[in-house]
Structures are given as structure tokens and as C-alpha cells.
Amino acid sequence: NARPMTAADVEALRAKRSELSRQITSAQGRRKDVVQELRRADESSRPGLEQRLAVLDGRIVQLEQEIAENGRALAAAPLA
């Protein structure tokens, strides 16, 4: 049984949602930049850029999961 959420709890979840959204937008922008660099890169630069791309992809997936969890918490918790 979930405890009722206070207005402060709801506000904290909304603030977290905002922060996660800001972080994912930033990560997506950085990913786009790395993809552009990769297109122009010579062979010696490619491995490092591909590694950065993999890290950013992992971070974006993690943020998507956190956003989904936060959304479920907001939707499911009863209000006080």
C-alpha cells in the first residue's frame, strides 16, 4: 500500500522530471555533435568517438528509464 503523497512529494517528482528532461536533452545534443564529428573523423579518431557515442547512448537509455520510473511514481501515488 503506497503512502499518500504530499504536495511537497509531488513537487519533488515534478522537479526531478524537469531535471531529467534537461539532462536527456543535453545528452541528445552531445550525441548529435559526436555523430557529426564521427562523419568527418579520420580513422585514428574513430575509436574514441565511437566509444563516446556508446557512453552517450547508455546514458540516454538510463535517463529514459529514470523518466519512466518518475512518471509511474507520479501517476500511481495517491494524493494526501
Helices and strands as residue ranges (DSSP letters): H 7-40, H 46-76
